Amino acid sequence: MDKLVLFNTIARNKLLNKRLGESKFGQQVKLLPRITNIYEQLKILDVAFVIIGLPEDVGVFANYGNTGASKTWNATLKVLLNIQSNAFTKAEQVLILGHLDFSSELAELEKLNQSKKKDVFKARDLVEKIDKHVNHLIYQIVLAGKKPIIIGGGHNNAYGNIKGSCLALGKAINIINLDAHSDFRAQEGRHSGNGFSYASAEGFLDNYFIFGLHENYTSDKIFNTLNNSKNIDFTTFEALEVRQELKFKKELNRASKFICEDKFGIEIDCDAIENIPSSAMTPSGFSVTKTRHFLNHFAKQDQVVYLHLCEASPTKKNPNQIGKLLSYLITDFIKAQNN
């Protein structure tokens, strides 16, 4: 746990904007007092949810994407801590654990050139190191009986989420992934585009459903792989939202039958949400409201293990946009679990 930086009272107070007569989310969340014996502390703590940050974009770089996802954790905290604490948001059920410190990996990344293959391979080696830290932390949280809410970072971290959950539960888990891409690329060295293919090949991932796959950005090779696997299913964005051949609610229910009968994780890639700054920002995607509808549907299921929000890239002009979006999604997950 040498990478874990606990979120503490000093950091919280710097970000809190207190207001007379109001109780803010950040005033009511739990914090851990010490860095040692994380599992033991989590196990006895009276919370249901553990929020952690993965501020890195090494996996995005290694997949030839646009970096910026390393800034999402701080952007989210600034907004999340200052929403209202009330009967809906359930802040007392939440621990903000902290973040994994990947500053040394990001420093190495700054020396690399994405146009040079040898540098991309170096970045992929760094992702393997990141995997180990993510896997270990998720393992401890799930083993302690808590639900991780993971703020990325790149979608490469899906691998660590899945592996850590699998090892804690003692069995492979299912995944529902709201995403414009399958992230089922070849096992060519770890990056943000192959977390699910690696997890599947290594036996950590069982059933996998991609919701809202973009037809223009999925190769024939990938479609063949998806179509020829009994453990993978998908629905395309165009079939749902453009041609309207399929109904949103019916596809939610179809996906539920495929993944919700056993333990599963929820992955949301912000690349799938229209006009949200991300590693592969799209002008045509799901609305924020529809994304929240999607999340509410799956977060209500009894077998859900974790939520992962990834690939958002805050801009200098408006970091609050990302912070507000992710704060809505975090609290939607918490509210659905309490209904």
Residue pairs with C-beta under 8 A, 6 or more apart in sequence:
1 35
1 38
1 136
1 137
3 100
3 101
3 102
3 133
4 35
4 38
4 97
4 98
4 99
4 100
4 101
4 137
5 98
5 99
5 100
5 101
6 31
6 32
6 34
6 35
6 97
6 98
7 31
7 77
7 96
7 97
7 98
7 99
8 31
8 98
9 31
12 26
12 31
12 81
12 96
15 26
15 77
15 78
15 81
15 82
16 24
16 26
16 27
16 81
16 82
17 24
17 82
18 24
18 27
22 84
23 84
23 85
23 86
24 81
24 82
24 83
24 84
24 85
25 80
25 81
25 82
25 83
25 84
25 85
25 89
25 91
25 94
26 80
26 81
26 82
26 91
26 96
27 85
27 91
28 85
28 91
28 92
29 81
29 91
29 92
29 94
29 95
29 96
30 45
30 47
30 92
30 94
30 95
30 96
31 95
31 96
32 38
32 41
32 42
32 45
32 95
32 97
32 98
33 41
34 41
38 97
38 140
39 140
39 143
39 144
42 50
42 95
42 140
42 141
42 144
42 146
43 144
43 145
45 95
45 146
47 92
47 93
47 94
47 95
47 146
48 93
48 94
48 146
48 147
48 334
48 337
49 93
49 94
49 95
49 146
49 147
49 148
49 149
49 333
49 334
49 337
50 94
50 95
50 97
50 141
50 146
50 147
50 148
50 149
51 80
51 94
51 95
51 96
51 97
51 148
51 149
51 151
51 330
52 97
52 98
52 99
52 100
52 137
52 141
52 148
52 149
52 150
52 151
53 72
53 73
53 76
53 77
53 98
53 99
53 100
53 151
53 153
54 73
54 99
54 100
54 102
54 134
54 150
54 151
54 152
54 153
54 157
55 70
55 71
55 72
55 73
55 74
55 99
55 100
55 102
55 153
56 69
56 70
56 100
56 102
56 105
56 106
56 130
56 152
56 153
56 154
56 157
57 65
57 67
57 68
57 69
57 70
57 106
57 109
57 153
57 154
57 279
57 313
58 102
58 105
58 106
58 109
58 123
58 126
58 127
58 130
58 154
58 156
59 123
59 127
59 130
59 153
59 154
59 155
59 156
59 157
59 190
59 191
59 192
59 195
60 66
60 67
60 68
60 69
60 154
60 155
60 156
60 191
60 192
60 279
60 311
61 67
61 109
61 112
61 114
61 120
61 123
62 120
62 123
62 124
62 126
62 127
62 156
62 189
62 190
62 191
62 192
63 154
63 156
63 185
63 191
63 192
63 193
63 194
64 114
64 120
65 154
65 192
65 279
65 280
66 279
66 280
66 281
66 313
67 109
67 279
67 313
68 277
68 279
68 313
68 314
68 315
69 152
69 153
69 154
69 278
69 279
69 310
69 311
69 312
69 313
70 102
70 106
70 153
71 313
71 314
71 319
72 151
72 152
72 153
72 312
72 313
72 314
72 322
72 326
73 99
73 151
73 153
75 314
75 319
75 320
75 322
75 323
75 326
76 151
76 322
76 323
76 326
76 327
76 330
77 96
77 323
78 319
78 320
78 323
79 320
79 323
79 324
79 326
79 327
80 323
80 326
80 327
80 330
83 89
83 327
83 331
85 91
85 92
88 331
88 335
89 331
89 334
89 335
90 334
90 335
90 338
93 334
93 338
94 334
95 146
97 141
100 130
100 133
100 134
100 137
102 130
102 133
105 126
105 129
105 130
108 122
108 126
109 123
109 126
112 119
112 120
112 122
112 123
113 119
114 120
121 189
123 191
124 188
124 189
124 190
124 191
125 189
127 156
127 189
127 190
127 191
128 189
128 190
130 156
130 157
130 160
131 156
131 157
131 159
131 160
131 163
131 190
132 160
133 160
134 157
134 159
134 160
134 161
134 164
135 159
135 160
135 163
135 164
135 167
136 164
137 160
137 164
138 148
138 150
138 160
138 161
138 163
138 164
138 165
138 168
138 306
139 163
139 164
139 165
139 167
139 168
140 164
140 168
141 147
141 148
141 164
141 168
142 148
142 164
142 165
142 168
142 169
142 305
142 306
143 168
147 304
147 305
147 306
147 307
147 337
148 161
148 305
148 306
148 307
149 306
149 307
149 309
149 330
149 333
149 334
150 157
150 161
150 306
150 307
150 308
150 309
150 310
151 309
151 310
151 326
151 330
152 308
152 309
152 310
152 311
152 312
153 310
154 192
154 279
154 310
154 311
155 179
155 183
155 192
155 193
155 195
155 267
155 269
155 310
155 311
156 190
156 191
156 192
156 195
157 195
157 308
157 310
158 175
158 177
158 183
158 195
158 196
158 199
158 267
158 308
158 310
159 190
159 195
159 196
159 198
159 199
159 204
161 265
161 267
161 306
161 308
162 173
162 175
162 195
162 196
162 199
162 204
162 205
162 265
163 199
163 202
163 204
165 173
165 263
165 265
165 305
165 306
166 172
166 173
166 203
166 204
166 205
167 204
169 263
169 305
171 263
172 203
172 204
172 205
172 206
173 204
173 205
173 206
173 262
173 263
173 264
173 265
173 305
174 205
174 206
174 207
174 208
174 209
174 258
174 259
174 260
174 262
174 263
174 264
174 265
175 196
175 205
175 207
175 208
175 209
175 259
175 264
175 265
175 266
175 267
176 209
176 211
176 255
176 259
176 260
176 264
176 265
176 266
176 267
176 298
177 183
177 196
177 208
177 209
177 210
177 211
177 267
177 268
177 269
178 211
178 212
178 267
178 268
178 269
178 272
178 286
178 291
178 294
178 295
179 210
179 211
179 212
179 213
179 267
179 268
179 269
179 271
179 272
180 212
180 213
180 214
180 217
180 237
180 269
180 271
180 272
180 280
180 282
180 285
181 193
181 213
181 214
181 217
181 218
181 269
181 271
181 280
182 196
182 210
182 213
182 218
182 222
182 226
182 234
183 192
183 193
183 194
183 195
183 196
183 197
183 269
184 194
184 196
184 197
184 200
184 208
184 222
184 225
184 226
184 232
185 191
185 193
185 194
185 197
185 222
186 194
186 197
187 194
187 197
187 198
187 201
188 194
190 198
192 279
192 311
196 205
196 208
199 205
200 208
200 231
205 231
206 231
206 262
207 231
207 232
207 233
207 258
207 259
207 262
207 264
208 231
208 232
208 233
208 259
209 232
209 233
209 234
209 255
209 258
209 259
210 226
210 232
210 233
210 234
210 235
211 234
211 235
211 251
211 252
211 255
211 294
212 235
212 236
212 237
212 240
212 272
212 285
212 286
213 234
213 235
213 236
213 237
214 236
214 237
214 238
214 282
215 236
215 237
215 238
225 232
226 232
226 233
226 234
233 254
233 255
233 258
235 246
235 251
235 254
235 255
237 272
237 284
237 285
237 286
239 245
239 246
240 246
240 248
240 251
241 286
248 290
248 293
252 294
252 297
252 298
255 298
256 297
256 298
256 301
260 298
260 301
260 303
261 303
262 303
263 303
263 305
264 298
264 301
264 303
264 304
264 305
265 304
265 305
265 306
265 307
265 308
266 295
266 298
266 299
266 304
266 306
266 307
266 308
266 333
267 308
267 310
268 291
268 294
268 295
268 307
268 308
268 309
268 310
268 329
269 278
269 310
269 311
270 276
270 278
270 309
270 310
270 311
270 312
270 322
270 325
271 278
271 279
271 280
271 281
271 282
271 285
271 311
272 282
272 285
272 286
272 291
273 282
273 285
273 286
273 287
273 288
273 291
273 325
274 282
274 283
274 284
274 285
274 286
274 287
274 288
275 281
275 282
275 283
275 285
276 285
276 288
276 312
276 321
276 322
276 325
277 312
277 313
277 314
277 315
277 321
277 322
278 311
278 312
278 313
279 311
279 313
280 311
281 313
286 294
288 325
288 328
291 329
292 328
292 329
292 332
295 307
295 329
295 332
295 333
295 336
296 332
296 335
296 336
298 304
299 307
299 332
299 333
299 336
299 337
300 336
300 337
300 339
304 337
307 329
307 330
307 333
309 326
309 329
309 330
312 322
312 325
312 326
313 322
314 321
314 322
314 323
315 321
